[in-house]
Amino acid sequence: MKHYNIIIIGGGAAGFFAAINTAINFPNLNIAILERGKDVLGKVKISGGGRCNVTHAEFIPKDLTLNYPRGEKELLGPFHTFMTGDTIEWFEKRGVELKIEEDGRMFPITNNSQTIIDCFLDEAKKHNIDILTNQGVKDLAYTNQWKITTGSEAFNADKLLVATGSSPKMWELLKKLNHTISNPVPSLFTFNCEDDRIKDIPGVVAKDVTVKVLKTNLESFGPLLITHWGFSAPSILKLSAFGAIELAKLNYKFTIEINFINQEYDSVLDQLKDIKIDEAKKNVYKFAQFELAKRLWYKLVLKANIKEDTKWADLNKQQLEGLAKQLCEAQFKIDGKSTFKEEFVTAGGINLKEIDFKTYKSKQHQHLYFAGEVLNIDAVTGGFNFQNAWTSGYIVAQNIGLH
């Protein structure tokens, strides 16, 4: 039976970052990564459309935590230890330069996730970390040391780090070790909607909207994208992340209210009355107002019972009010969800009260550590889930080699 000082279960972002930094801090320890698949770093490869959204250009710990629907409070301390700037420096020291895009997301300047993978594989080789693939863990047991049984082998280890991401099989094994699991539900998804107002206009963006889920307290702001199947973009993804548990309980059937122009109804009605006077002879639907995309404006005008050949001067009170309502208080029935690109993020995991966030050590087992999304921590899209992986992996690496 092969013995290691430290075994890391999970060959993803958190597992590799922890392994490499542990090897740097404790060069005399022998370390192995066990990966159930035939390849490591699979999620890194496909993330960010194959570019790898490494982190986000948010450099204030408190502000960074606001992007985590689950884990906000717990991550404040860890982010003071290892933060976005530390991530940038870590990669730069290894020849990987990152760039900031307009929305704050950060990518390698190569625009290729393979750059990150190659960096990790080079570092793992340099520090003699054993990478063992096709090693799906079947059982865990502790008596003086850890015994890890996979489908084909068994290993012993003094310390164990679990960095398996959202893995129901691993959660079941951890339940046997007295850990509590918050039930997993999807996060970061788009909304499915069939409605004449958005039919045939995929690709249309409203830049500054407010979206509310009716009969809840859920609300978000930002860009909105109309898709072939419904709604997407940051305003929707934020709602899906922060409302992951609540929306799951609703079985993904609910009504949203969209304020397409982020203005109050009364103010918009007054503006429409002014336009009725100022643009009296113009055709209503041909000239979009409030900087809305023409295709969306046209759909909202029709929904307000305004015909295509109507002039502004001919609008009656009901039509003006109807148009104001479509602009500010448009309701849409949502029926189901779709995965956002390859961002398969899950809300759920190990109960955060069972973790010491100074070390990421289990409070139930002295020689057991966790990193990444195996914990009940998840974030909105934009590089935040990876930052959680780097931070947790780094802090584990400062502590797991100590006696």
ChimeraX attribute file (.defattr): number of C-alpha atoms within 10 A of each C-alpha:
attribute: neighborCount
match mode: 1-to-1
recipient: residues
	/A:1	8
	/A:2	8
	/A:3	17
	/A:4	18
	/A:5	18
	/A:6	24
	/A:7	25
	/A:8	26
	/A:9	26
	/A:10	28
	/A:11	27
	/A:12	23
	/A:13	29
	/A:14	31
	/A:15	32
	/A:16	28
	/A:17	23
	/A:18	28
	/A:19	29
	/A:20	26
	/A:21	20
	/A:22	26
	/A:23	22
	/A:24	16
	/A:25	16
	/A:26	17
	/A:27	14
	/A:28	11
	/A:29	16
	/A:30	18
	/A:31	25
	/A:32	23
	/A:33	25
	/A:34	25
	/A:35	24
	/A:36	19
	/A:37	15
	/A:38	10
	/A:39	13
	/A:40	24
	/A:41	22
	/A:42	14
	/A:43	17
	/A:44	21
	/A:45	19
	/A:46	18
	/A:47	20
	/A:48	23
	/A:49	15
	/A:50	15
	/A:51	21
	/A:52	25
	/A:53	26
	/A:54	28
	/A:55	26
	/A:56	26
	/A:57	20
	/A:58	16
	/A:59	13
	/A:60	14
	/A:61	18
	/A:62	16
	/A:63	11
	/A:64	20
	/A:65	22
	/A:66	16
	/A:67	20
	/A:68	22
	/A:69	22
	/A:70	21
	/A:71	18
	/A:72	17
	/A:73	12
	/A:74	18
	/A:75	23
	/A:76	19
	/A:77	14
	/A:78	19
	/A:79	22
	/A:80	13
	/A:81	15
	/A:82	19
	/A:83	21
	/A:84	25
	/A:85	14
	/A:86	15
	/A:87	18
	/A:88	20
	/A:89	14
	/A:90	13
	/A:91	17
	/A:92	13
	/A:93	9
	/A:94	12
	/A:95	11
	/A:96	18
	/A:97	17
	/A:98	21
	/A:99	16
	/A:100	14
	/A:101	11
	/A:102	7
	/A:103	9
	/A:104	14
	/A:105	21
	/A:106	25
	/A:107	24
	/A:108	23
	/A:109	13
	/A:110	14
	/A:111	17
	/A:112	19
	/A:113	23
	/A:114	18
	/A:115	18
	/A:116	22
	/A:117	20
	/A:118	12
	/A:119	14
	/A:120	20
	/A:121	17
	/A:122	14
	/A:123	20
	/A:124	22
	/A:125	12
	/A:126	12
	/A:127	19
	/A:128	16
	/A:129	20
	/A:130	16
	/A:131	18
	/A:132	17
	/A:133	16
	/A:134	15
	/A:135	20
	/A:136	19
	/A:137	21
	/A:138	15
	/A:139	15
	/A:140	18
	/A:141	14
	/A:142	15
	/A:143	6
	/A:144	9
	/A:145	15
	/A:146	22
	/A:147	19
	/A:148	20
	/A:149	17
	/A:150	17
	/A:151	12
	/A:152	10
	/A:153	13
	/A:154	17
	/A:155	16
	/A:156	20
	/A:157	22
	/A:158	18
	/A:159	19
	/A:160	26
	/A:161	27
	/A:162	21
	/A:163	31
	/A:164	27
	/A:165	26
	/A:166	21
	/A:167	15
	/A:168	15
	/A:169	12
	/A:170	21
	/A:171	23
	/A:172	13
	/A:173	16
	/A:174	17
	/A:175	12
	/A:176	12
	/A:177	14
	/A:178	11
	/A:179	20
	/A:180	17
	/A:181	19
	/A:182	15
	/A:183	15
	/A:184	20
	/A:185	16
	/A:186	18
	/A:187	30
	/A:188	29
	/A:189	25
	/A:190	26
	/A:191	26
	/A:192	20
	/A:193	22
	/A:194	14
	/A:195	13
	/A:196	12
	/A:197	19
	/A:198	21
	/A:199	16
	/A:200	14
	/A:201	15
	/A:202	16
	/A:203	13
	/A:204	17
	/A:205	20
	/A:206	19
	/A:207	18
	/A:208	16
	/A:209	20
	/A:210	21
	/A:211	24
	/A:212	22
	/A:213	20
	/A:214	13
	/A:215	9
	/A:216	12
	/A:217	8
	/A:218	17
	/A:219	19
	/A:220	19
	/A:221	19
	/A:222	16
	/A:223	18
	/A:224	24
	/A:225	18
	/A:226	21
	/A:227	21
	/A:228	14
	/A:229	18
	/A:230	22
	/A:231	24
	/A:232	23
	/A:233	20
	/A:234	19
	/A:235	23
	/A:236	24
	/A:237	23
	/A:238	27
	/A:239	25
	/A:240	26
	/A:241	25
	/A:242	23
	/A:243	21
	/A:244	24
	/A:245	18
	/A:246	14
	/A:247	23
	/A:248	16
	/A:249	11
	/A:250	10
	/A:251	12
	/A:252	17
	/A:253	17
	/A:254	17
	/A:255	16
	/A:256	21
	/A:257	18
	/A:258	24
	/A:259	24
	/A:260	24
	/A:261	19
	/A:262	18
	/A:263	17
	/A:264	14
	/A:265	18
	/A:266	13
	/A:267	10
	/A:268	21
	/A:269	20
	/A:270	14
	/A:271	13
	/A:272	19
	/A:273	17
	/A:274	12
	/A:275	16
	/A:276	20
	/A:277	11
	/A:278	12
	/A:279	14
	/A:280	15
	/A:281	13
	/A:282	16
	/A:283	17
	/A:284	25
	/A:285	22
	/A:286	16
	/A:287	12
	/A:288	16
	/A:289	14
	/A:290	12
	/A:291	10
	/A:292	19
	/A:293	14
	/A:294	15
	/A:295	17
	/A:296	20
	/A:297	24
	/A:298	20
	/A:299	18
	/A:300	23
	/A:301	24
	/A:302	16
	/A:303	17
	/A:304	18
	/A:305	13
	/A:306	23
	/A:307	14
	/A:308	13
	/A:309	11
	/A:310	15
	/A:311	18
	/A:312	22
	/A:313	17
	/A:314	14
	/A:315	17
	/A:316	13
	/A:317	11
	/A:318	12
	/A:319	16
	/A:320	22
	/A:321	20
	/A:322	20
	/A:323	25
	/A:324	26
	/A:325	21
	/A:326	24
	/A:327	25
	/A:328	22
	/A:329	23
	/A:330	19
	/A:331	17
	/A:332	18
	/A:333	15
	/A:334	19
	/A:335	15
	/A:336	19
	/A:337	21
	/A:338	14
	/A:339	14
	/A:340	17
	/A:341	13
	/A:342	12
	/A:343	17
	/A:344	14
	/A:345	24
	/A:346	23
	/A:347	26
	/A:348	23
	/A:349	25
	/A:350	24
	/A:351	16
	/A:352	19
	/A:353	12
	/A:354	17
	/A:355	19
	/A:356	14
	/A:357	19
	/A:358	15
	/A:359	19
	/A:360	25
	/A:361	23
	/A:362	20
	/A:363	14
	/A:364	12
	/A:365	14
	/A:366	10
	/A:367	20
	/A:368	18
	/A:369	25
	/A:370	29
	/A:371	30
	/A:372	27
	/A:373	26
	/A:374	26
	/A:375	27
	/A:376	23
	/A:377	25
	/A:378	28
	/A:379	28
	/A:380	22
	/A:381	24
	/A:382	20
	/A:383	21
	/A:384	24
	/A:385	23
	/A:386	24
	/A:387	25
	/A:388	29
	/A:389	22
	/A:390	27
	/A:391	26
	/A:392	30
	/A:393	30
	/A:394	26
	/A:395	23
	/A:396	27
	/A:397	25
	/A:398	16
	/A:399	17
	/A:400	24
	/A:401	18
	/A:402	8
	/A:403	5
